[in-house]
Structures are given as structure tokens and as C-alpha cells.
Amino acid sequence: MTADVDSERPGEGPGEGPGAQPGARPDRGAGEGSGGYELFRDDWGIPHLRAADALALARAQGHATALDRAWQLETERHRVLGTSASHLGAEAVDWDRFVRRARIADTARRCFDRLAPETAAWVTAYADGVNEGLAEGAERAPEFAAVGLAPGRWEPWTPLGVWLSTHILFAGFPTKLWREEVARRLGEDRMTLFATDGPGTAGSNGWLLTGARTATGAPLLAGDPHRFIEDPGVYQQIRLACPEFDVVGLAVPGIPGIAHFGHTGHVAWAITNAMADYQDLYRERLRRTPDGGVEALGPDGWYRAHAHTETIEVAGANPEQVEVIETDRGPVIIGGDPGAGETISLRYPPRVTGELGFDVLPALLRARTVADVDTALDRWVEPVNVVLAADTAGSTLHRVAGHVPVRPYANRLRVVPAEDPAYAWRDGETVPLPRAEADGPAGIAVMANERGLAAPLGVEFAPQHRARRIRELLGADTDWTPDAQAAVHTDTLLASSRQLLSLLAWAPALGPAAERLRDRLLRWDRHMDADSTDATLYARLRTDVVHRLAAHPALKGVTGADDPWRSAAYPALFRPWLAAVPRIGYALESLLTVGLLPYEDRLALVAASAEAVAAAADETPPAPWGELHRLSPWQALPDLAPDGVDAQAIRPGVAGDHDCVLSTSSVPGVTDLFARGPAARYVWDLARREDSRWAVPFGASGVPGSAHHRDQTPLWVRGALAPVVTDWNLLHRTTPHRTTHRPEETPAMTAATEPVAPALRPAVHEQKVEGFGTVRLVPVDPAADAELLHGWVTEERARFWGMADHTREQVREIYEFVDSLPTHHAYLALRDGVPAALFQTYEPDADPVGECYDVRPGDFGIHLLIAPAEGEGAVKGYTEALLTAFIAYVFSDPAHLRVVVEPDARNEKALARMVRVGFELGPEIKKPEKTARLAFLTRAALGLA
């Protein structure tokens, strides 16, 4: 750190003072300093937050997220509580009924109560920040007015509820209902006939390159999470910085910290869905008691189950009643009326253990090595993920993290009887989680939901195509860079097309048009490119084959008039998992391979489809794939974009398909539109974090019509990535709030309407100095303090401050400029509440002094101007007393390793004072306004090393 201190003649010490032009641009806007947080944005509107400590930063994250994503946050809060229908109407009732019956909110409360106290305080700070920002955020979001909704209040446990409701269907437990129906209708031996990545699951690509395969010799970590794409996006690009850590990553709005994809500057991590099975369905037997209660049959006989009734309010319709029943296995989510059909309960780890794994989140932010990430993830619970990590030392990690209970294998496959003790979980026992070498001979590790590392933990996995293709692409080079990763992110080879095209090649007796179609598709490169009409023809052929399979007598049991999709036994929420045509579409490759149909029948079926598609193509030539394959994201309300916005910009056409690395997943046989795909893309560079890259489908803002609502969509469509900006000088500083509290109050992030007296401002540092009094450092308010500062800096004694001839307005403008800089800060030092000095800090690399000596990492600069009415004549040792407090403040940040001061070389008293304090004198330097003498104070000199 650098400091300029001249106590005798204050103007001669600071030298250039605030009039210096340190390189940061003055048009960045004013920001908020201590007592709250600093909010910066890059050119994409991505928030970069800086606060004094981790708690203030969590509060800041909640506050900033509420400003950008108020409607999204409130949508999630209502989804947790099961109150969405109160403003969205009848279409939201199914979800509200499910989350109430599954007891999501109650489980979140339980899990919050089990958090470590420091984690609970951290999560609470985030919720407090959300509450402080929601009103302002709601004013910006037109959705609130559209449905007449006022923002509600977040409880400390609400973020845990958001996490639970977001991931409760992640493990795809409704697939067990489908397998149950397949076993019942097609036979037990057909139960896993349709096994593949089903419509209820979500996945990702992720890959790690060791230094042996990169241009820098340091690891690269890249990938993209595949989820149902929502607008606003489910991932929020963000930077979180405080003295303990400085992390960039993809946060989940409503959740503090960065859970899935982050880079601390020292270590980076990323995840994919492990496709593990860790949720069970139990077939319950219930009966009603004379008093209206409910009893359930368990291994030890009948017992009283929990039961109560809740009311779901529905906009535009009558309220609905829902009975919430919970047995010893878990909450009843299907049926529940004793004696009236099948009743099924759900058992899931957080409900059983009261643990979600949130204690891991602050530990990840503080991680500096792969070992730190590994240790933290030992406590992870929900969902179960495959993890890749790498650090700047070259260490790597490849493991599974989460909670998988020990129970019989049959539990993974289907619904099991509740009263049979053979299907119970073994209390307190979890399945050992696999890990593998991430830096093997090839220097490549890949995770893509395939049957790989997590194979012992699940039943259904994604086909191997994505994982194999990623390895193939990465193995072709040993000089990878972050920018080159786009070629992997956007690869469109559809390897799963091989089986259908093979059958087409051997299909007998095709007519002339079908022959031409066959020749064309066999010459096709099998890439689902946006401008490819061959890709469209293949999609047409696939759709026709799917429908012919669905109509085949061999599958009539699950596709006929009484197919599971139409079954009233299951809530409508689960019916997408029970729809036969999508199941056939996703499993087409295996259904055309296994012995479901004789080989000759498969050839005949594909031949018939080729004839039909060829005839249609003669009448209607195929459009490019990108014109049909358009994004159709989930939104809680219809699009509220302003008039004149291009519809194609809102629903862009994109390349790719389900089994491509560019996994933009339509529903084969149902629609070419897609709602699942890369919900974000990232490249973490362990050589230089500033060379990292990222993008999301829409933008940083969730406010329709704002400049950053959809500005990343063009990037995302073409596979380009935005830079991860880490230089604070390149960011735009904004004003998120002004704190107006008294010192004894908790800082509130609210807007101030009038100047605040220095004594009433929040302090960045407060210290009692024996024999001197209490020193408090508070941020300079340029408007409120202009008169005071003008009187100080225009005295003759302050001539070297460089503002002797300045007007009051010029002084105010200069300190507004200083206030806008992320690298320079100005504080008033108060002695027992009375202004005693002007104290300024700066980063030498961003200041002219940095051009006059070799700046070391950890150097930090200060300037000091003593108030003219005070000084040595007032209290002996006045300046030393103030310096004691100033230096304690600077060294409270462990990143600051050395103070550097630059008093005027002629000020012998100031130099002598520096030596007495512990500074070591350095060389003289020539500056435009003076010749200065450098002096250095290290932590070691004060015994702090």
C-alpha cells in the first residue's frame, strides 16, 4: 500500500492528492462505499460486487439480485410456498399442490435449522438483502403490475426452499412411475426398455484439460449446463469480492454464493448431473380414523400418520383444498384419499436428514486449492453431481458429490411396498461416492451424464455420444486456448443418427423419391447445423419413424387409448414423464437396435417412413433446420418485451439436437422447438482468470425491455462468449443504495434523500486509541463535505495538495470523480465524532506513482491531510495516533502487504516521523508537482507477517 503522510505541512505530503489522474475513467458514475457495498457492472451489465466482509457481501448479493431479478425471485418464492396460483391462475395449481404435499417449505425450514451458525447468518444476510431490494426491483419489473402482485418477504430459510424446489425433480423420480406402467403393460422384462435421458432429467457437458493440453501450460475447465431454459435465465453471471475472497461464477438467483460453476482466482470448479438415483417412491396403504385422521400401514403395523389440510388460492377461480399427509417413509404426493386408489409417498434425503449441503457454499467461495474444494464437497447433499476442479498449481479433481442412501436396488427401479421392511433405507448409511483421476495420460477429463464415473449410483444415463465426441474433439489438439473452446461447445454432430440411417441404407424396394431421399441422407455429414436442410429432412424422417413405432402393436400397451399419459391416477405434473411418444423419441436409437421388433419389421417401418417423408418433401421442400428448431423457454408470464422487438430475436433458431454436444433438445416425434439446452456456457482459465469466458441465453437483467435483458442472445446463438472482466478499472460503477443509519444501527441498503452528517455515517473502521480518543473512518460524501474540504485544501499549508485556487464546486467535482474510481477512496477521519483529517487510499498500479517505482503485489497507497485546526500543537503525538488507526485499517485486509508513502523530500519532520512509526526510507522520485521520497512499511515491521 502507498501512503503520503506529512503531518507538519499536510499539503506537502500527499503530493498530487485527489487532483491526480490515476487512469480510471471519471464517467463511470458514482458508487457506494463502506457501510454497504460497491456495485460495478461490465459492458454486459453483469454485476460485480465488493463489500467489507462475507456477510455484507451476501447481503449485497441478495440486494443486487433483487434489483435485476425481482420478478424471478418472487416467482421462485411463490413456487416454494405453493402460492403461484394466487396470481398466475389455474395453470399453476398442479405445482402448488405438489410442493405443498411434498412439504418443500417445511423441509427448507428443517434444513435451515441444521445449518452451522455462521452459515445461517450468511444465508440470512442474503435474504435480508433481497428484502431490501425487492421494492425497487419490483418497480422496474412490469410483471408485478400485470398480475397485480406486490413483492412479499423472504424468510431466512427461503433460499433453501428455492434450491429444493429447483432440484426436487432433478433426479427424475417420476420415471419410476413410467417403468411401473411399462412393467404392468408390456411385462417385467421390458421395464427398462426405454431407458435413456428422460424428459424430467437435466444434464450438462463439462471437460477439463490439464496443462499438457493447453497453450499456457495451466488447466482449462469448460462446459455448459443443460437445463430447461427459463426467461429470465436460471444462471446469473456475478462476481463476489471481499477481503477473504474474490470469486466469479454462475449463481442461481435466490441462492447465496456460487454453487455449481465458479473461479476464485486460485481454483475453479464445475458440475454435471450425476444421474444418480437417490429418491424413492413407496406404495402406501392408508385408512381413515373415526376422528377424521389418517393411519398408515408400516412394517410394524398400523400407526397414526401426520395429516392436515391447506387451501390453495386460485386467481379467477375458487380456492382448492389439499390434504397433506406424511407417513414414516415421507410425504404422500400421489393419491392420499384412504381407500380411493393408489397412494404413493416420496422419500428424499433432505426430508430425512435435514441436510441440503448449504454449509459447503461459503467454503467454496474461500477455496484456494483443489483440496479445499474436495474437502468442502464431502458435505454436499442435493443434488448428486459429478464435479471437475483444477487449481493454478495444476492439481485436478474428478469426483461425485452428494447423498445417495443405501437401500435395495429395486428401490431405484420402481415403486416399492411401504410395509415391507426389506425396502427400508439403512439409517445413516450412504453409498461410497466414486472418484477418478482427472489428469490421466490423455490429460482430458469429461463429464456428460453418461454411464461413467457415477454408473454405480443410477439406472438411466445419457447415451455416450456427447462424452465420446467431446473426448474426440479435445484429443485432436495439445495447444487449447479459452477462445478455442467454442468449437467444442457448438459441435453439432448427431452420432445417435447412425442406427436409423443404417436401417435406411438397407431398406428394401424404395420408390424413386425415397431413393433420392436415402442417397441424400447417406451423403449428409450428420451435423444438425442451423442452415442445413438435410438436418431438417432427417428430423422429419425421425418423427415419422417415432409415430410408426408408437402405432405398432408391440407398443400398444403404452400408447393405446388407456396409455399412462391419460391416466387419472397420476397428477398432471408427472404426465410428461408418462407420455409414450416422447419416450419413444428419446429412446429411438435403442428401440431400433434391440429385439423389440424383428429386423425385417424395423427395415419395413423405416422404408415406409422414407416413402412418406420423400413424398412430403416433393410437395414442401425442407426449410433450414434453424428455422424450425427454435428456442421456447419457460416463462411465468407471456413475454412482456416492448413492441417492435423482432420475434426471431426472442425465439431464435439454433443448431444442435438432443444428442449433440450442442444439446438443444427438442422432443422427437412431438415438436422441433426446444426448451432444454445450454442454460449457460463457461470457460475457466487457470493461467489468467481474466482470459476466462462466459455467456447465458438472455442477459444479466431479468427486466423486459432493459438493455441487458437479451443482449447476450446473439452471442449464445452463435456460440460466442463474453470476457470475464476482472480489472475493476474496466467496470462501470453504479449507485445501488446509500446507507443512512446511525452507527449503532445495522446498515440498511436504502436510498438517502438528504446529505448525511459525517458522525451519522457508517464507518469502515473504528478504533479507540489510548490517550487520544476514538477514531472513525467514514466515506467522504462529495456534496455534503465540499464546504469542509474546500476550507482545508485551499489553505497555504496545503499548497502541495494541488487545489489552492479551486472553487467549492471544483472540489466537489474532484471528490465525485474520486468516489467513482474503484481503485481510489476518500475518507474523513473523525476523532470523537469531530472531523480531524482527510485520509485517501489508492492502488499504485492505477496511480501515477506506480510509474515511478517497481510496484509489488500487495502494495497499497494512502494520502493524509490533517485538519488545519488540529495538529501537533493541539495534542502531542496527534499524527502518530491517527496513523495508528489508519495503518490498522489498511492491514486489516490480508491482501495488503506493504504501505508505500511519498512525502515531499524536503519535509524532514514528516520523514523522521515515518521512520519512528516503522517505515523504511526508499529512493527519491520525480513527480510533476514535487520531488518525493518513498517510504515503505511492511507487515513484518509491525509483527503482523
Order of alpha helices (4+ residues) and beta strands (2+ residues): beta-beta-beta-alpha-alpha-alpha-alpha-alpha-alpha-alpha-alpha-beta-beta-beta-beta-beta-beta-beta-beta-beta-beta-beta-beta-beta-alpha-alpha-alpha-beta-beta-alpha-beta-beta-alpha-alpha-alpha-alpha-alpha-alpha-alpha-alpha-alpha-alpha-alpha-alpha-beta-beta-beta-beta-alpha-beta-beta-beta-beta-alpha-alpha-beta-beta-beta-alpha-beta-alpha-beta-beta
